[in-house]
Structures are given as structure tokens and as C-alpha cells.
Amino acid sequence: MSDGPITDTAVVGILRPFVRATRPILSALRESDPFGLRGRGGGPPAADSGADAGDRSARDRLLDALASAHVPGTAAWARMDVAERQKWWIYRVGRFATGVAAIPGLGGALARTLPVGAAVGAAAQGILLVAVAGEHGVTDEDHLVSLLAWVLFRRRPDLGGGPTAAEDAAADARAAEIEGDLATEGRPTAARIGSAVWRLGRALYSVEDELDKRPHGRFYHEALGMLPVVGVVGKYLGEWSGLKRAAREAQRWLTGRGLAKAS
């Protein structure tokens, strides 16, 4: 808990490295196309006949099938509209964050010192906001920091002309600390991503007095969460509801500033 009011400057100082640590992860997931799936039609493979059947390898048929999947990097994904992609990210982030919360070992000492819901829930909402903004083509750091400041903390910080050289260097160093071995160990594994999510949660939890301002579930989710045995269900549903509300608020924020793409 803080010893005094948390300034906008402090909030921005936390959100800049958060954004920098989050964007590369989301970018890799969204843009990676290691098998060249984007160049494929993504529809059902045409029926093979005659010599064509012999020419098409099993690998080609498999890649055509994969290109039909609605995941980043495929032709099917490229045809989805913004609303469909936003819904995909809600489910993706929600399910992954739930899995991370269910395996406290991924957080090491952090999992023993911070409330799981507050740490992972705040990180999940921050990740989702950056993902939603990205689907609208919004990648400018100041825009993303302002978006997170408003949706998570109800702040409208004055970002001025951007960070000073010292602030920029500090943000880079903190972002590298949050990313951990994600950037140095090749393709991210679920364990490494999960640990990074915990570190993102720790970064936001440093302003824990502000976390009650982020989107939450309904009152009945909170009530259910206080009951024995079924409480975990209430907490899960509450975080899920909070994620959807955060996405809607991001949409409104982007629309209000003329940054949203038409669905």
C-alpha cells in the first residue's frame, strides 16, 4: 500500500515499461507466419484429381487446413473483422490468464505474496487492452499508455513531449526485466509467458491502491466469490466479465479519439 497519493507521473512510469514488455509478445503471436500460411487461401482444399492428386503433398494439404483456422497469421484471420478479432483476444487472454492463476508455481515468490486475482487480473486486462488497440492499428506508445491509464486507473496523464532520455532508458531496463528470458530463449514457451504475466502483474500491483478502479465483474460475481468451495468460480466469472468490460471501454476510448477502425 502506498504512503501517499499516487501521481500521474508514477502511473506513467509503470505503464511505459508494461507496454514495451507486452507489445513484443502480442506482436509475435499476431504476426508470426513461420509456415507461410498467409499466402494460402484458407478455404477448404479443392478436390484432388488425376495428376494433381499426386503432386499435392500431405504437407500442402495440412498447411491448407491450418490456414483455415481463425488464429493470428492465417488467411482466415486476415479475413476476420476487428470485432471478431477482439472477441478472439478476449477468450485467448482470459483462458491463458486463468491457467496462469491456477498454477501459482509460475509466479514463484510473487504467487505467495500477492493476491492471484489482483495480480493476474490486472495484467490480463493490460495485455488485452494493448491487443485490442493493435487490432485497430494503434501501436503508438503514448496512445497505449493513455489508454491503459484511463481504463485501468481512470487517469488522464499529461504525457507532454514523451519520456526524457533517462525515463526512456529506465523504461527499457524495466521492460527487459519483465520480459525475462522471453526475448533471449527463442520461441516462447507457456511457462516463460506465464512467468512474464506474473511479472506484468507485479508491475501493476506496485500501485495496488489504484487497482480497484479497473473494470470488474458484477456485484453477484463478487458475492459468489466470497462463498466457500464455489468462490473460485465467482472469481473466474468476475475476471472474465471484467475483461469484456475492459475491451468495451477500450473500444469507446479509441472511437472517441478517432482511432478505431470500422468493424
N, C-alpha and C positions, 0 to 999 in steps of 0.2 A: 504494500500500500504506500502511496506517495506521501511525502511530508508536507506538501502544499499543492496549490493549483498547477495542473499540467499545462504548459504553454503550447501555443500552436507550433512554435519553433521545435519543441521537443517531439511533438507528434510527427512533424515533417521529417525530423531526424531519424525517426524509427521507420517511417513509411518508404523513404527513398531506398534504403538497402533491401527492404522487404520486396519492393517492386523489382529491383535488379536481380534478386535471387529467384523470384517467381517467373519472370518472363522467359529466361532461357529454358526452363523446364517445360513450360507450356508451348514455347516455340518449337522445341524438339519434338514434342508429342504431336503437334499440329502439322508441322511442315515436313517431317521425315518421310521419305519415299524410297526406302532402300531397294525395293523390288520393281520400281518403275510402274507402280500401279496407276498413277495418274494418267499415263498415256493410253491406258486401256479404256474400253468403252464402259465397262462397269455393268453392262446388261447381261442377260443370260447368254451363254455361249451359243453361237449358231450351230445348228446340227452339222456334224461332220459327215462327208460323203466321199466316196471314191478315194482319189489320191490325197485329198485334203486331210482325210482322217489319219492317214499315215504320217503326214507332215506335222501335224499338231502334236506336240509332246505332252506328257502328263503334267509337266511343269507349267506349260502355257495354259492348260485347262484350269489348273489350280489357281494361277495368278488371275485369270479372268473371274473366277469365283470370288477370290478375295477382293477384287476391285468392286464387287457389288456390295460389299459390307459398308455400312454407314459409320466409318471411323476416319479420323484425320489422315489425309494422304491418299485417299482413294478417289476414283472418279465419282462414285456415288456421293461421297462427302462434298465434292466440289459442286454438285447439283443441289445440295440442300440449301434452304434459305436460312437467314440469320436466326429466326425463331426456332427452327429445328435444331440448328447447331447449339443454340443456347440451352435448349432442353437437354441435349446430349451432355453438355458440360455439367449441368446440374446433377444429373444421375451419376456421371463419371466421378466428379469431385465428391459428391455425397457418399457414394459407396466406398470410395477409396478412404476417405476420412473416417468413415465408420470402422473400416477394417483396421486402420491405424490406431484408433481409440481402443479397439478391442484387444490390441497386442501391446500393452504398456512397455514391454521389453524394448520396443523400437525407440522409446524415448529415453532409455537409460535412467539416470538420476532425475531427469526432468519429470518423468512419469510419476515419480514418488513424491514430488514436491509441488506439482501444480494440479488443479482440478482438470480432469481429462476433458470435460465438456467445454470449459472456457478456453483452454489452450488450443485444442484441435479445432473446435468450432470456429474460433476467431480466425485461425489460419485458413481453414477451408473457405470461409466467406471471402477472405482476401484473395485467395487463389482464384475463386470463381469470378470475382469482380474483374480481375486482370484478364481472364479468359473471355468473359463476355465483351469487354471493351475491345479485345483483339479481334473478335468476330465482326466488329463494326469498323475495323481498320484503325482503331485508336491505339497507338503504341507510344505516343509522346509521354515521357516520364512525368512532366508536370501535370498533364491531364490525368494520368493514372493516380498520382499522389493526391490530387484534388478529389478524384472520385472516391478513393478509399477513405480519405479524411472525412468526407461528407457521409457516406453510407455507414461506415463503422463507428465514427466518433461524433457525427453531427458538427463538424468543424468546417470553416471556410478560410483556410490559412492564406495569407498573402505570400505568394512564392517569389515575388519580386523578379529579379533577373536570373533566377536559378541559383544553384549552390555555389559557394565560393570554392576556390581551389582546395582549401583544407577540408571543407564539408564534402566535396566530391571524393577526395581520397579516402576520407573516413567511411563514406557510404560504400565505396568499392571494397574496402577491407572488411566491413561488416557483412556485405553480401557474400563475399568469398567464404567467410566463416559459416554463414548459414547454409550455403551450398555444400560445404564439406567436400566429400570425395566424389560428388556427382560430376563435377567438371573434369576430374582427373582420372577416373577409372573406366572410361569408355561408356558403353551403353548402361544407362541407369537400371539398377535392379529395384524390385519392390521394397526391399529392406533399406536401401540407400535413400530412395524417395521418401519412405516413411520417416526415417530419421530426420530428413530435411524438413518435413512437415512439422515435426515436433519442434525443430529449431525456429521455424517460422512462428509457431505458436508462442514460444518463449519470447521472441522479439516483440510480439504484440502484448504479451502479458506483462511486459515491463511498464505498461500503462494500464494496469488492471482496473483502476478506478473508472476508466473510460469504457471498458468492455460492455457494461450494462446498456450502453447506448446502441450497440449493434443490433440488427434485426434478430428478433427471437420468435419462437413459436407462440401459439395461442395460450391463453390462461389455463385451458384444460390440459395442455401438454405439461405445463409446469406442475399442475396439481397431480397428474398421473405420475410424474417423475418423482414425487415425494413418497409414493407408496412403496412398501417392501415388495420384492420379487419383480413386479411389473414396472418398477421405476425405470429400469433401463430402457424399456420400450417407450415410455414417455419422453425420456431424454433424447432418444433417437428421433422420434417423431418431431420433437421440438426443434432440433437442429436441422432436420430436413425442411420443416416449414420455414425456418429462418433463412436457409439457403435460397429458397424460392422467393422469399420476400426481398432478399438482398439483390437477386437478379432483376426483379421488377423495379427496384429502386435505381439500379444501375441503368436500366433502360430509360427510365424517366429522366435521370440526370443527363444522359447522353442526348436524349431528344431535346431537352430544354436548352442545350448548348449547340444544337445543330450538328451534332457529331454522329447521330445514329443513322444507320443505313435502313432503307425501306425493306421490310420483310418480303 
